[in-house]
Amino acid sequence: MGGSSFDDELDFTSPSIGGVRTVVLVGRTGNGKSATGNSILGRKAFTSKASSAGVTSTCELQSSQILNVIDTPGLFDSSAGSELIGNEIVKCINMAKDGIHAVLVVLSVKGRFSKEEAASLRSLRTFFGTKINDYMIIVFTNGDSLEEESETLQDYLGRDCPEPLKEILELCENRQVVFDNKTKDECKKSEQVGQLLSLVDEVMAQNDGRPYTYDIFQLRDQTGEVSNGEMPTSYEEQVKRITDVIESKMRESTCMLHKQLKEEQDARMKAEDISQAAKMKSNDEMRKLREQLRRAQREMGELRNNPDVCAIL
């Protein structure tokens, strides 16, 4: 992934032995983050309902005896502004004071992996550094849809899996789980949560028990250098600092997207030109064939109407 990241600002606490684990739900609005959080906790802790707009409007922390779950709004949706993202990232970081043990990237099997989701995951890695890959687990929601079609997750992923999704799965070493948040089957509920917790344990073991922490006071400025001088202490200063960085990153992303769009437009125009030339050639050939057919028909007609020619034949 191009561009700068914040890997140098990672700060790890001492390895945690036992204790409460903290996971953060991220993903596009409508993918079922809140419903997944409720399934993990085994109760209706977060507000979750079908809606054309996002139900979760701010970061929220709910806990069980062994797990802290932080639900987030669609931070990287195309409609999210830098100020909203800045505020919510600061809230998320403050809620996860002892660090994040796993980042649960929530995707839905109901729809295809979109360009918006690919951009969201790029943004996640840009803002939090590539080390975040070591903490990511992909949670595919709407598992009931797969069952209705008598399909497995591998069937779903095997059907023209987009390259960006393949890349994300490879980056997180294929850590994935399917969730059916509608099921009433207690055994199934227990099984899918157990699979997820096993993956969280796998992430913790891979990282020697050290949660991911992000030092908000050590953000790089727009030149890529670590900011000098007095570090911000108030919440407002924290938000302003991270918002400034996010705006810089969003400008970088916008420039990159514009470049990609230009390349796609050029490629599409070239393909259209080739298609148009082929169509013109095809039309020309069809015109010539029609002319040959009409000429042949005229000649046959003349032969029929000329008795001398028929007598010679």
C-alpha positions as CSV (number, residue, x, y, z in Angstrom):
1,M,0.0,0.0,0.0
2,G,1.4,3.3,-1.0
3,G,1.7,6.5,1.1
4,S,2.9,7.0,4.6
5,S,1.6,5.2,7.6
6,F,1.9,5.4,11.4
7,D,3.8,2.2,12.0
8,D,6.5,4.1,13.8
9,E,4.0,5.5,16.3
10,L,2.9,2.1,17.4
11,D,3.2,1.7,21.2
12,F,2.7,-1.7,22.7
13,T,1.8,-2.4,26.3
14,S,3.2,-5.4,28.2
15,P,1.8,-8.7,27.2
16,S,-1.6,-9.3,28.6
17,I,-2.2,-12.6,30.3
18,G,-5.9,-13.4,30.6
19,G,-7.9,-10.3,31.4
20,V,-10.6,-8.6,29.3
21,R,-10.0,-8.5,25.6
22,T,-11.1,-5.5,23.5
23,V,-12.3,-5.8,19.9
24,V,-13.5,-3.1,17.5
25,L,-16.1,-3.5,14.9
26,V,-15.5,-1.6,11.6
27,G,-17.1,-1.7,8.2
28,R,-19.6,0.0,5.9
29,T,-22.9,1.2,7.1
30,G,-25.5,-1.6,6.8
31,N,-23.2,-4.6,6.9
32,G,-24.4,-5.6,10.4
33,K,-21.7,-4.3,12.8
34,S,-24.2,-3.7,15.7
35,A,-26.0,-7.0,15.1
36,T,-22.6,-8.8,15.2
37,G,-21.7,-7.0,18.4
38,N,-25.0,-8.2,20.0
39,S,-24.3,-11.8,18.8
40,I,-20.8,-11.7,20.3
41,L,-22.1,-10.4,23.7
42,G,-25.1,-12.7,23.7
43,R,-27.6,-9.8,24.3
44,K,-29.1,-6.7,22.7
45,A,-26.4,-4.4,23.8
46,F,-26.3,-2.2,20.6
47,T,-29.2,-0.8,18.7
48,S,-29.7,-2.8,15.6
49,K,-32.4,-2.7,13.0
50,A,-33.0,-2.6,9.3
51,S,-32.5,0.9,8.0
52,S,-31.5,2.7,4.8
53,A,-29.3,5.0,6.9
54,G,-26.8,4.0,9.6
55,V,-28.3,3.4,13.0
56,T,-25.0,3.7,14.9
57,S,-24.1,7.4,15.0
58,T,-21.2,7.3,17.4
59,C,-18.7,4.9,18.9
60,E,-20.2,2.8,21.7
61,L,-18.6,0.4,24.2
62,Q,-20.4,-2.6,25.6
63,S,-18.8,-5.3,27.8
64,S,-19.1,-8.8,29.1
65,Q,-16.9,-10.5,31.7
66,I,-14.2,-11.4,29.2
67,L,-14.8,-9.0,26.3
68,N,-15.1,-5.3,25.5
69,V,-16.8,-4.7,22.2
70,I,-16.6,-1.2,20.5
71,D,-19.1,-0.6,17.8
72,T,-18.4,2.2,15.3
73,P,-20.4,4.2,12.8
74,G,-19.4,3.9,9.1
75,L,-16.2,5.9,9.7
76,F,-14.9,5.4,6.2
77,D,-18.2,5.6,4.3
78,S,-18.0,8.1,1.3
79,S,-20.3,10.4,3.1
80,A,-18.2,10.6,6.3
81,G,-16.4,13.9,6.7
82,S,-12.9,14.4,8.3
83,E,-14.3,16.0,11.4
84,L,-16.7,13.1,12.1
85,I,-13.9,10.6,11.5
86,G,-11.5,12.6,13.7
87,N,-14.1,12.7,16.6
88,E,-14.9,9.1,16.4
89,I,-11.4,7.8,16.1
90,V,-10.5,9.8,19.2
91,K,-13.5,8.3,21.0
92,C,-12.5,4.8,19.9
93,I,-8.9,5.3,21.1
94,N,-10.1,6.7,24.5
95,M,-12.4,3.7,24.9
96,A,-9.7,1.2,24.1
97,K,-7.3,2.6,26.7
98,D,-5.4,-0.7,27.2
99,G,-5.3,-1.3,23.4
100,I,-7.2,-3.3,20.8
101,H,-6.8,-7.1,20.7
102,A,-8.6,-7.6,17.4
103,V,-10.2,-5.4,14.7
104,L,-13.3,-7.1,13.3
105,V,-13.8,-6.0,9.7
106,V,-17.5,-6.7,9.0
107,L,-18.6,-7.5,5.5
108,S,-21.9,-8.9,4.2
109,V,-22.3,-11.8,1.8
110,K,-25.6,-10.4,0.6
111,G,-23.8,-8.1,-1.8
112,R,-20.6,-8.1,-3.8
113,F,-17.4,-6.5,-2.3
114,S,-17.7,-2.9,-3.4
115,K,-15.1,-0.3,-4.4
116,E,-16.3,1.7,-1.4
117,E,-15.4,-1.1,0.9
118,A,-12.0,-1.5,-0.7
119,A,-11.4,2.2,-0.2
120,S,-12.5,1.9,3.4
121,L,-10.0,-0.8,4.1
122,R,-7.3,1.2,2.4
123,S,-8.2,4.2,4.6
124,L,-8.1,1.9,7.7
125,R,-4.5,0.9,6.9
126,T,-3.5,4.4,6.0
127,F,-4.8,5.9,9.3
128,F,-3.6,3.1,11.6
129,G,-0.6,1.8,9.8
130,T,0.1,-1.6,8.1
131,K,0.6,-3.3,11.5
132,I,-3.1,-3.3,11.8
133,N,-3.1,-6.2,9.4
134,D,-1.8,-8.4,12.2
135,Y,-5.0,-7.7,14.2
136,M,-7.7,-8.0,11.5
137,I,-10.3,-10.7,11.4
138,I,-12.9,-10.7,8.6
139,V,-16.5,-11.3,9.8
140,F,-18.9,-12.2,7.0
141,T,-22.5,-11.5,8.1
142,N,-25.8,-12.7,6.7
143,G,-24.7,-16.3,6.9
144,D,-28.4,-17.3,6.7
145,S,-28.3,-16.2,3.0
146,L,-25.6,-18.7,2.3
147,E,-27.6,-21.5,3.9
148,E,-30.7,-20.6,1.9
149,E,-28.7,-21.1,-1.3
150,S,-27.0,-24.3,0.1
151,E,-23.6,-22.6,-0.2
152,T,-20.5,-22.3,1.9
153,L,-18.3,-19.3,2.4
154,Q,-15.8,-20.9,0.1
155,D,-18.4,-21.1,-2.6
156,Y,-19.2,-17.4,-2.2
157,L,-15.5,-16.4,-2.3
158,G,-14.8,-18.7,-5.2
159,R,-17.2,-16.9,-7.5
160,D,-15.1,-14.2,-9.0
161,C,-13.7,-13.0,-5.7
162,P,-12.5,-9.4,-6.3
163,E,-8.7,-8.8,-6.1
164,P,-9.0,-6.2,-3.3
165,L,-10.9,-8.8,-1.1
166,K,-8.3,-11.5,-1.9
167,E,-5.6,-9.1,-0.9
168,I,-7.3,-8.3,2.5
169,L,-7.8,-12.0,3.2
170,E,-4.1,-12.7,2.5
171,L,-3.0,-9.7,4.6
172,C,-4.9,-11.0,7.6
173,E,-3.7,-14.6,6.9
174,N,-7.2,-15.8,6.0
175,R,-8.7,-15.2,9.4
176,Q,-12.4,-15.3,8.6
177,V,-15.7,-16.4,10.2
178,V,-19.3,-16.4,9.1
179,F,-22.0,-15.0,11.4
180,D,-25.7,-15.6,11.2
181,N,-27.1,-12.8,13.4
182,K,-30.7,-13.9,12.9
183,T,-30.4,-17.5,14.1
184,K,-32.4,-18.7,17.1
185,D,-30.3,-21.9,17.4
186,E,-28.3,-21.6,20.6
187,C,-25.8,-24.2,19.5
188,K,-25.1,-22.3,16.3
189,K,-24.8,-19.0,18.2
190,S,-22.3,-20.6,20.6
191,E,-20.3,-22.2,17.8
192,Q,-19.9,-19.0,15.7
193,V,-18.9,-16.9,18.7
194,G,-16.5,-19.7,19.8
195,Q,-14.9,-19.6,16.3
196,L,-14.4,-15.9,16.6
197,L,-12.9,-16.0,20.0
198,S,-10.5,-18.7,18.8
199,L,-9.4,-16.3,16.1
200,V,-9.0,-13.5,18.6
201,D,-6.7,-15.9,20.7
202,E,-4.8,-16.6,17.4
203,V,-4.3,-12.9,16.9
204,M,-3.1,-12.4,20.5
205,A,-0.7,-15.4,20.2
206,Q,0.7,-14.1,17.0
207,N,1.3,-10.7,18.6
208,D,2.8,-12.2,21.8
209,G,-0.3,-11.0,23.7
210,R,0.4,-7.4,23.0
211,P,-2.7,-5.4,22.0
212,Y,-2.5,-2.7,19.3
213,T,-2.3,0.8,20.7
214,Y,-2.2,4.0,18.7
215,D,-0.5,7.0,20.3
216,I,-2.8,9.9,19.3
217,F,-0.1,12.4,20.4
218,Q,2.5,11.2,18.0
219,L,0.7,11.7,14.7
220,R,2.8,12.8,11.8
221,D,2.1,16.2,10.3
222,Q,1.5,16.8,6.5
223,T,5.3,16.8,5.8
224,G,5.6,13.3,7.2
225,E,7.5,14.4,10.3
226,V,6.5,13.8,13.9
227,S,5.1,17.0,15.3
228,N,7.3,18.8,17.7
229,G,6.4,21.1,20.6
230,E,3.9,20.6,23.3
231,M,1.5,17.7,22.8
232,P,-2.2,18.4,22.9
233,T,-3.9,17.5,26.1
234,S,-7.5,18.5,25.7
235,Y,-10.1,16.5,23.8
236,E,-10.6,19.3,21.4
237,E,-6.9,19.5,20.6
238,Q,-6.7,15.8,20.1
239,V,-9.6,15.9,17.6
240,K,-8.0,18.9,15.8
241,R,-4.7,17.1,15.5
242,I,-6.1,13.9,14.1
243,T,-8.6,15.7,11.9
244,D,-5.7,17.7,10.3
245,V,-3.9,14.4,9.5
246,I,-7.1,12.8,8.2
247,E,-7.8,15.7,5.9
248,S,-4.3,15.4,4.6
249,K,-4.8,11.6,4.1
250,M,-8.2,12.2,2.4
251,R,-6.5,14.7,0.0
252,E,-3.9,12.0,-0.8
253,S,-6.7,9.4,-1.3
254,T,-8.7,11.8,-3.4
255,C,-5.8,12.5,-5.7
256,M,-5.1,8.7,-6.0
257,L,-8.8,8.0,-6.8
258,H,-8.9,10.8,-9.4
259,K,-5.8,9.2,-11.0
260,Q,-7.4,5.8,-11.0
261,L,-10.6,7.3,-12.4
262,K,-8.7,9.0,-15.2
263,E,-6.9,5.7,-16.0
264,E,-10.2,3.8,-16.0
265,Q,-11.9,6.5,-18.2
266,D,-8.9,6.4,-20.7
267,A,-9.1,2.6,-20.8
268,R,-12.9,2.7,-21.3
269,M,-12.6,5.3,-24.1
270,K,-9.9,3.2,-25.8
271,A,-12.1,0.1,-25.5
272,E,-15.0,2.1,-26.9
273,D,-12.9,3.3,-29.8
274,I,-11.8,-0.2,-30.6
275,S,-15.4,-1.4,-30.3
276,Q,-16.7,1.4,-32.5
277,A,-14.0,0.7,-35.1
278,A,-14.9,-3.0,-35.0
279,K,-18.6,-2.2,-35.4
280,M,-17.9,0.1,-38.4
281,K,-15.8,-2.6,-40.0
282,S,-18.5,-5.1,-39.4
283,N,-21.2,-2.8,-40.8
284,D,-19.0,-2.2,-43.9
285,E,-18.6,-5.9,-44.4
286,M,-22.3,-6.5,-44.0
287,R,-23.0,-3.7,-46.5
288,K,-20.7,-5.4,-49.0
289,L,-22.2,-8.8,-48.5
290,R,-25.7,-7.3,-49.0
291,E,-24.6,-5.7,-52.2
292,Q,-23.1,-9.0,-53.4
293,L,-26.3,-10.8,-52.6
294,R,-28.4,-8.2,-54.5
295,R,-26.1,-8.4,-57.5
296,A,-26.3,-12.2,-57.5
297,Q,-30.1,-12.0,-57.3
298,R,-30.2,-9.7,-60.2
299,E,-28.0,-11.9,-62.3
300,M,-30.1,-14.9,-61.5
301,G,-33.2,-13.0,-62.5
302,E,-31.6,-12.0,-65.8
303,L,-30.7,-15.6,-66.5
304,R,-34.3,-16.7,-66.0
305,N,-35.7,-14.0,-68.3
306,N,-33.2,-14.6,-71.1
307,P,-34.3,-17.7,-73.2
308,D,-31.2,-17.6,-75.4
309,V,-28.9,-17.9,-72.4
310,C,-31.1,-20.7,-71.0
311,A,-30.9,-22.5,-74.4
312,I,-27.1,-22.3,-74.5
313,L,-27.1,-23.7,-70.9
